[in-house]
Amino acid sequence: MKIDIKTVEKLENLSMVEIEDKRKMAEELQEIVSFVEMLNELDTDNIEPAFRVLDVATPLREDEPVKKEIIKDVLTHAPKAKDGYFIVPKIIES
């Protein structure tokens, strides 16, 4: 696949992100695409599909709810707290 400035301009339009140096972006994207295309050269005919890198299953445990009083511990370190919530300065003005 060839990445040129026209392709970068299309990506810029679709992503609604301004790209200042389109030529450099095209070169970098072309390098990435070329690297990924090298993966097509790998012979994977005799390789079984895998869902994990290691052949070790994740240990399962019972999903039991546990009530902890962590909120009180966390709020003791907060500069300001009230009724179980952090009090923070208003950052959005109406």
C-alpha positions as CSV (number, residue, x, y, z in Angstrom):
1,M,0.0,0.0,0.0
2,K,1.3,3.4,-1.0
3,I,0.9,6.3,1.5
4,D,1.2,9.7,-0.2
5,I,0.2,13.2,0.7
6,K,-3.2,12.8,-0.8
7,T,-3.8,9.8,1.6
8,V,-2.6,11.9,4.5
9,E,-5.0,14.7,3.5
10,K,-7.9,12.2,3.5
11,L,-6.9,10.9,6.9
12,E,-6.6,14.4,8.2
13,N,-10.1,15.2,6.9
14,L,-11.6,12.0,8.4
15,S,-9.9,12.4,11.7
16,M,-10.6,16.1,11.9
17,V,-7.0,16.6,13.1
18,E,-4.7,19.1,11.5
19,I,-1.4,17.7,10.3
20,E,1.2,20.4,9.8
21,D,4.0,18.4,8.0
22,K,2.0,16.1,5.6
23,R,5.1,15.0,3.8
24,K,6.8,13.8,7.0
25,M,3.6,12.1,8.2
26,A,3.3,10.3,4.8
27,E,6.9,9.0,5.2
28,E,6.3,7.8,8.7
29,L,3.0,6.1,7.9
30,Q,4.6,4.5,4.8
31,E,7.4,3.1,7.1
32,I,4.8,1.7,9.5
33,V,2.7,0.1,6.6
34,S,5.9,-1.4,5.1
35,F,6.8,-2.9,8.4
36,V,3.3,-4.4,8.8
37,E,3.4,-5.7,5.3
38,M,6.5,-7.7,6.1
39,L,4.3,-9.9,8.4
40,N,2.5,-11.1,5.3
41,E,5.8,-12.8,4.2
42,L,5.8,-15.1,7.3
43,D,4.9,-18.7,6.7
44,T,2.2,-19.5,9.2
45,D,0.6,-22.5,7.5
46,N,1.8,-25.0,10.1
47,I,1.2,-22.8,13.2
48,E,-1.9,-23.4,15.3
49,P,-3.9,-20.3,16.2
50,A,-3.3,-19.3,19.8
51,F,-5.3,-17.1,22.2
52,R,-2.5,-16.8,24.7
53,V,1.2,-16.3,24.5
54,L,1.8,-18.8,27.2
55,D,0.1,-22.1,27.5
56,V,-1.0,-21.4,31.1
57,A,-4.6,-20.9,32.0
58,T,-5.7,-18.0,34.2
59,P,-6.6,-19.3,37.7
60,L,-10.2,-18.8,38.5
61,R,-11.6,-17.7,41.8
62,E,-15.1,-17.2,43.2
63,D,-16.5,-13.7,42.6
64,E,-17.6,-12.7,46.0
65,P,-18.5,-9.2,47.0
66,V,-16.5,-7.9,49.9
67,K,-17.4,-4.7,51.8
68,K,-14.4,-2.7,52.6
69,E,-14.1,0.6,54.4
70,I,-11.4,1.8,51.9
71,I,-13.4,5.0,51.2
72,K,-12.9,6.3,54.7
73,D,-9.1,5.5,54.5
74,V,-8.8,7.3,51.2
75,L,-10.8,10.4,52.3
76,T,-8.6,10.8,55.4
77,H,-5.8,11.8,53.0
78,A,-7.9,14.2,51.0
79,P,-7.4,17.9,51.5
80,K,-11.2,18.4,51.6
81,A,-14.0,15.8,51.8
82,K,-17.7,15.8,52.8
83,D,-20.3,13.0,53.0
84,G,-18.0,10.4,51.5
85,Y,-16.9,12.6,48.5
86,F,-13.9,14.6,47.5
87,I,-14.4,18.4,47.4
88,V,-12.6,19.9,44.5
89,P,-12.5,23.5,43.1
90,K,-14.9,24.3,40.4
91,I,-13.1,24.3,37.0
92,I,-16.0,24.9,34.6
93,E,-17.7,28.2,34.8
94,S,-21.3,28.5,33.7
